[in-house]
Amino acid sequence: MGCRVTKLLLIVAFTIVIVLWFKRSSGQRSELPRKQKAAEDMVRCELCQVNLPRSEAILSRGRIYCCDEHRLRGH
């Protein structure tokens, strides 16, 4: 009887290890696309010279600014 219980515990432990291993490996694969972002052009604020992504920049009268305050001060 003791041998059966030991075998059962080993099977349960092995099953848990396999399930956790698959869960961890599938979780790592799903996180990769989130971490990888496309490269974006960087631009420089006319007033303070800070570099920032083009998508976050404010374009006004052909000049690039990092924030609305700098846009107003730059005119």
C-alpha positions in Angstrom: 0.0 0.0 0.0 2.8 2.4 0.8 4.3 1.9 -2.6 1.1 2.8 -4.3 0.8 6.1 -2.3 4.4 6.9 -3.3 3.8 6.3 -6.9 0.6 8.4 -6.8 2.5 11.3 -5.1 5.3 11.1 -7.7 2.7 11.2 -10.6 0.9 14.2 -9.1 4.2 16.0 -8.5 5.4 15.2 -12.0 2.1 16.5 -13.5 2.3 19.7 -11.5 5.9 20.3 -12.7 4.9 19.7 -16.3 1.9 22.0 -16.1 4.0 24.8 -14.5 6.7 24.4 -17.1 4.2 24.7 -20.0 2.5 27.7 -18.3 5.8 29.5 -17.8 7.0 28.8 -21.4 3.7 29.9 -22.9 3.7 33.1 -20.8 7.2 34.0 -22.0 6.2 33.7 -25.6 3.2 36.0 -25.1 5.3 38.7 -23.4 7.8 39.0 -26.3 5.6 41.0 -28.7 4.7 43.5 -26.0 8.4 44.2 -25.2 9.4 44.7 -28.8 8.3 48.1 -30.2 8.9 49.5 -33.6 11.7 52.1 -33.8 10.4 55.7 -34.1 12.1 58.8 -35.4 13.4 61.2 -32.7 13.0 64.9 -33.0 14.4 67.9 -31.0 12.4 70.6 -29.3 13.3 74.1 -30.7 13.3 75.7 -27.3 14.9 73.3 -24.8 16.7 70.9 -27.3 15.2 67.8 -25.6 14.9 64.8 -27.9 11.5 63.1 -28.0 9.6 60.6 -30.3 8.0 62.2 -33.3 4.6 60.9 -32.2 4.8 62.9 -28.9 6.1 66.2 -30.5 4.0 69.3 -31.2 4.5 70.7 -34.7 3.7 74.4 -35.1 4.6 76.7 -38.0 7.2 74.2 -39.2 8.9 74.0 -35.8 8.9 71.1 -33.3 8.2 71.5 -29.6 8.1 69.0 -26.7 5.1 70.6 -24.9 2.4 73.3 -25.4 4.2 75.7 -23.0 7.3 75.6 -25.2 5.2 76.1 -28.3 3.7 79.2 -26.9 7.1 80.6 -25.7 8.7 79.8 -29.0 6.5 82.1 -31.0 
